């Protein structure tokens, strides 16, 4: 089952893509990478240091033609217009009161859809952290999908998508390899 989002609106894409390209160029930033070839994947967003990371992800999605989704607590999705707007912006409601965990709820979303890209900031916060949260990895494994390495690098004024990474089941070894991609990148608030 597919759900319509702002990213699937032809008119908005037609209007916003050139606008976002112009603004990005005007600010001296570049968008690198291409839309992933995979219909289903998890995209991590690293480093996550600023409230500007969400608008940056929206810009990347429009410019590269991606239909991205994000997870939010079920209370962000009330019945009526507000809930519909949140879903239209790509939100997926996660009910923490249910007996199955977040990983299983999101994996179920992958099973019921033909296409799905969920964006997850593994740091889990906009502050510096020693250890990433492992949910993105476990979701990718449970849904049997690759992890796309998304980024915003303030040092080089670039943002976009890196390679796809396929989880092997060895979390520690895989995490080391994933983090190596981000080694020299700086978030917006880390300059």
C-alpha positions in Angstrom: 0.0 0.0 0.0 1.4 3.4 -1.0 0.7 6.6 0.8 0.8 10.0 -0.9 3.3 12.4 0.5 4.4 16.0 -0.3 7.3 14.4 -2.2 4.9 12.6 -4.6 3.1 15.8 -5.5 4.1 16.5 -9.1 3.2 20.2 -8.9 5.1 20.8 -5.7 8.1 18.9 -7.0 8.0 21.0 -10.2 8.0 24.2 -8.2 10.2 23.3 -5.3 13.1 21.4 -7.0 14.4 24.5 -9.0 13.7 26.8 -6.0 15.7 24.5 -3.6 18.5 24.2 -6.2 18.7 27.9 -6.6 18.7 28.6 -2.8 21.3 25.9 -2.2 23.6 27.3 -4.8 23.0 30.9 -3.5 24.1 29.8 0.0 27.2 28.1 -1.5 26.1 24.5 -0.8 26.2 21.5 -3.2 23.9 18.5 -3.2 25.8 15.3 -4.1 24.7 11.8 -4.9 21.8 10.3 -6.7 18.4 8.8 -5.8 19.0 5.3 -4.5 18.1 2.5 -6.9 16.4 0.6 -4.1 12.7 0.8 -3.7 13.0 0.0 0.0 15.9 1.3 2.2 16.7 2.9 5.5 18.6 6.3 5.2 20.6 7.5 8.1 21.2 11.2 8.5 24.6 12.0 10.0 25.8 14.2 11.6 22.7 15.4 13.3 23.6 18.6 15.2 21.0 21.2 14.2 17.4 21.9 13.7 18.4 22.7 10.1 19.1 19.1 9.4 15.4 18.4 8.8 15.0 21.2 6.2 18.2 20.0 4.6 16.8 16.5 4.3 13.6 18.0 2.7 15.8 19.8 0.2 17.8 16.7 -0.6 14.6 14.7 -1.1 13.1 17.2 -3.5 16.3 17.8 -5.5 17.1 14.1 -5.9 13.4 13.1 -6.3 13.0 10.9 -3.3 9.9 10.0 -1.3 11.3 10.1 2.3 9.5 9.2 5.5 10.3 9.7 9.2 9.1 8.1 12.4 7.2 10.0 15.1 5.3 9.2 18.3 1.6 8.3 17.7 0.6 11.5 19.5 2.0 13.6 16.6 -0.7 12.0 14.4 -4.1 12.8 15.8 -7.3 12.1 13.9 -8.2 14.9 11.6 -6.3 17.5 9.6 -3.1 17.7 11.7 -2.5 13.9 11.6 -3.1 14.0 7.8 -0.6 16.8 7.4 2.0 15.0 9.4 1.5 11.9 7.2 1.6 14.0 4.1 5.0 15.3 5.2 6.2 11.6 5.3 5.5 10.8 8.9 4.9 7.2 10.1 3.1 6.9 13.4 4.9 4.7 16.0 2.7 3.6 18.9 5.0 2.8 21.9 2.0 1.5 23.9 1.8 -1.6 21.6 3.4 -4.8 22.7 5.6 -5.0 19.6 8.6 -2.7 19.6 9.6 0.1 17.2 11.8 -2.1 15.1 8.9 -4.5 14.4 6.4 -1.7 13.7 8.7 -0.2 11.1 9.6 -3.5 9.6 5.9 -4.2 9.2 5.6 -0.9 7.3 8.2 -2.2 4.9 6.3 -5.4 4.5 3.1 -3.6 3.6 4.5 -1.1 1.1 5.9 -1.4 -2.4 8.4 1.4 -1.7 9.7 3.0 1.5 12.7 5.0 2.6 12.7 5.9 6.3 15.2 8.6 7.4 16.7 8.0 10.8 19.3 10.0 12.7 21.3 7.3 14.6 22.7 9.8 17.1 19.1 10.2 18.4 19.7 13.8 19.4 21.3 17.0 18.2 24.0 16.8 20.9 27.3 15.0 20.6 27.0 11.4 21.6 29.5 8.6 22.3 27.4 5.8 21.0 24.7 5.7 18.2 21.4 4.2 18.8 21.2 0.8 17.0 17.5 1.0 15.9 18.3 2.0 12.3 20.5 -1.1 11.9 18.0 -3.5 13.4 15.2 -2.0 11.3 17.3 -2.5 8.1 18.0 -6.0 9.1 14.4 -6.9 10.1 13.1 -5.4 6.8 16.0 -6.9 4.8 16.9 -3.5 3.2 20.1 -1.6 2.7 21.2 1.4 4.7 21.8 4.6 2.6 24.4 6.9 4.1 22.9 10.4 4.0 24.8 13.4 5.3 25.1 17.2 5.8 28.8 18.3 5.9 29.2 21.9 7.0 33.0 21.7 6.6 32.7 21.2 2.8 29.2 22.8 2.4 27.9 19.6 0.8 24.9 17.4 1.6 23.5 14.4 -0.1 23.8 10.6 -0.2 26.7 8.3 0.0 26.8 4.6 -0.8 24.4 1.9 0.2 25.5 -0.4 3.0 24.2 -3.9 3.5 24.1 -5.1 7.1 26.0 -8.4 7.7 24.6 -9.1 11.1 27.8 -8.1 12.8 26.7 -4.8 14.3 30.0 -3.7 15.8 32.0 -4.4 12.6 29.3 -2.9 10.4 29.0 0.2 12.6 32.8 0.8 12.4 32.6 0.6 8.6 29.6 3.0 8.4 31.2 5.5 10.8 34.4 5.5 8.7 32.3 7.2 5.9 31.5 10.1 8.2 34.9 10.4 9.8 35.9 13.8 8.5 32.4 15.3 8.3 31.2 18.2 10.5 27.6 19.0 11.4 26.1 22.5 11.1 26.8 23.2 14.8 30.2 21.5 14.9 32.2 24.0 12.7 
